[in-house]
Amino acid sequence: MPEDREDRLATEMKTFEELRPSLEQNHMGKFVVIRDGALVGVWDTLDAAAREAVIRFGRGPYLIRQVGAPPPVMPASVMFRELANV
């Protein structure tokens, strides 16, 4: 039976915490995507990280965090979609 979303996101947050020292040393201020307990990649912007996550994994779940940013007060789930030229 597959894990539910909350369990999977808890796993992704645990992975981020385990990787935090190395990420802060090498990628401060960058955005990371974590899925299935593994670092998927590092991007310069939230937009770039979110675009790649959506392309590769659809609606998720996956974790996108900015390295070095304070932890969120409460985990959030967002849906990312590209907007037409506004």
C-alpha positions as CSV (number, residue, x, y, z in Angstrom):
1,M,0.0,0.0,0.0
2,P,1.5,3.4,-1.0
3,E,2.4,5.9,1.6
4,D,0.0,8.8,1.9
5,R,1.0,12.4,1.0
6,E,1.7,13.5,4.5
7,D,4.1,10.5,5.1
8,R,5.9,11.2,1.8
9,L,6.3,14.9,2.6
10,A,7.6,14.0,6.1
11,T,10.2,11.8,4.4
12,E,11.2,14.7,2.0
13,M,11.5,17.1,4.9
14,K,13.6,14.6,6.8
15,T,15.9,14.2,3.8
16,F,16.2,18.0,3.5
17,E,17.3,18.3,7.1
18,E,19.9,15.5,6.7
19,L,21.3,17.3,3.6
20,R,21.1,20.8,5.1
21,P,24.8,21.1,6.2
22,S,26.1,20.2,2.7
23,L,23.4,22.2,0.9
24,E,24.2,25.3,3.0
25,Q,27.9,24.9,2.4
26,N,27.5,24.4,-1.4
27,H,24.2,25.9,-2.5
28,M,23.2,28.7,-0.1
29,G,20.2,30.7,-1.4
30,K,19.4,28.2,-4.2
31,F,16.2,26.1,-4.5
32,V,16.2,22.4,-4.2
33,V,13.7,19.7,-5.2
34,I,13.5,16.5,-3.1
35,R,11.5,13.5,-4.0
36,D,11.4,9.9,-2.8
37,G,14.1,10.7,-0.1
38,A,16.6,12.0,-2.7
39,L,17.9,15.3,-3.9
40,V,16.6,15.8,-7.5
41,G,18.5,19.0,-8.3
42,V,19.4,22.5,-7.4
43,W,18.2,25.7,-9.2
44,D,18.8,29.4,-9.0
45,T,15.1,30.4,-8.8
46,L,11.9,29.0,-7.3
47,D,10.3,29.3,-10.8
48,A,13.0,27.1,-12.4
49,A,12.8,24.5,-9.6
50,A,9.0,24.4,-9.8
51,R,8.9,24.1,-13.5
52,E,11.3,21.2,-13.5
53,A,9.4,19.5,-10.7
54,V,6.1,19.8,-12.5
55,I,7.7,18.5,-15.8
56,R,9.2,15.5,-14.1
57,F,6.7,14.6,-11.4
58,G,3.4,16.4,-12.2
59,R,1.4,17.4,-9.1
60,G,3.7,15.7,-6.7
61,P,4.2,15.3,-3.9
62,Y,7.7,16.6,-3.8
63,L,9.5,19.2,-1.6
64,I,10.9,22.5,-2.9
65,R,12.9,24.5,-0.4
66,Q,15.3,27.4,-0.5
67,V,18.6,26.6,1.1
68,G,19.2,28.8,4.1
69,A,15.7,30.2,4.3
70,P,14.0,30.0,7.7
71,P,11.8,26.9,8.0
72,P,8.1,27.6,7.2
73,V,5.7,28.0,10.1
74,M,3.6,25.3,8.5
75,P,4.3,23.1,5.5
76,A,2.4,24.3,2.4
77,S,1.2,22.6,-0.7
78,V,0.9,24.6,-3.8
79,M,0.0,23.9,-7.4
80,F,2.3,25.4,-10.0
81,R,1.2,26.2,-13.5
82,E,2.6,28.5,-16.1
83,L,0.5,31.6,-16.8
84,A,0.0,32.9,-20.3
85,N,1.8,36.1,-21.1
86,V,0.2,38.6,-18.8
